[in-house]
């Protein structure tokens, strides 16, 4: 009986197989989708110096560490009292109009 040594055949690694946090760079579209903003917002953050863009092979790419830093710098959400003031203002204007 002959012994055969078989090695597993590795499939080529596709970009979709790499978790986004492990990629050094990503497309502007992918970055926008990950953080839930438009591509215009991505370019706006870059213009403000809050996000790092790189040019490679004629493409504009987002540096992943800067995207992570931008997301972590987001302010926590808190309820605003603006709507309470707006409702009170409408009620007082309505009352004045009826008088």
N, C-alpha and C positions, 0 to 999 in steps of 0.2 A: 504494500500500500504506500503510495507516494504522498508525501505531505506537501500541501501547497500553502504558501503564505499569500494571503490576499490583503491588499491594503484598500481601505475605503476610498472611493473616488469622491473627491471634493468638488462640489458644484462651484462655479465661479461666483464670487461675491458681487451682489447687485447693490446699488445705492439704497434701495428700499429695505435691504437687510440690515443696514447700519442705523442704530437709533440716532435720532436727530441731534441729541446732545453730544454724541461722540464724533460728529462731523466737524471738521475745522471751518468749513464754509458751506453756505447753502444759498439757493437762489432767492431773489427778492420775493418772488411769489410764494415760495415755501415758508419763508420767514413771516410773511404777512398772514398766511393761513395758520401757522402755529400760534401766533399771538393774537389772532382774531382782528386784525386791522387791515386797511387797504394798502396797496403798494405805494400809493401817494403818501400815506402816513409814514411808511418805512423810509422813503426818501426825505420826508420832512424831519424825522428824528435824526437822520444822517446829517442834514443841513444844520441842525442845531448842535451837532457834535455829540449827540447822545447814543449814536449807533455807528459802528465802523463798517464801511463798505470797502471792498477790494475789487480790483479789475484783474481778471485772469482769463486768458484765451478769448478776449473780446467780450466777456460777460461780466456783468456787475453782480457781485456776490456779497452776502452778509457774513461777517465774522460771527460765528456761533457764540463765543464767550460774551460779545457785546450785546447780543440779543438776550441772552440769559440775564445779564446785568440790567438791561432795560426792563425786563419783565419783573425782576426782583425789586426794582426801584419804584414800581407802581404804588400809588397811594392806596391805602385800604379804603373801601367804600363805606360811606356813612350816610344815613338818611339826611336829606336837606329839609330845611324849614321853608324853603321858597314856595313850595306848593301850598303850605298852610297860609302864608301871607297872601298868595294869589287868590285862594278861595275866600278869605276874609274880605279882600278888596272887591271881588265880584259881588259878594253878598251886600256890602255897604252901598255899592253903586246901584244895584238892583233895588234896594230899599229906598234909596234917594229918588230913583226914577218913578217908583210907585207913589211917592208922596206928592 
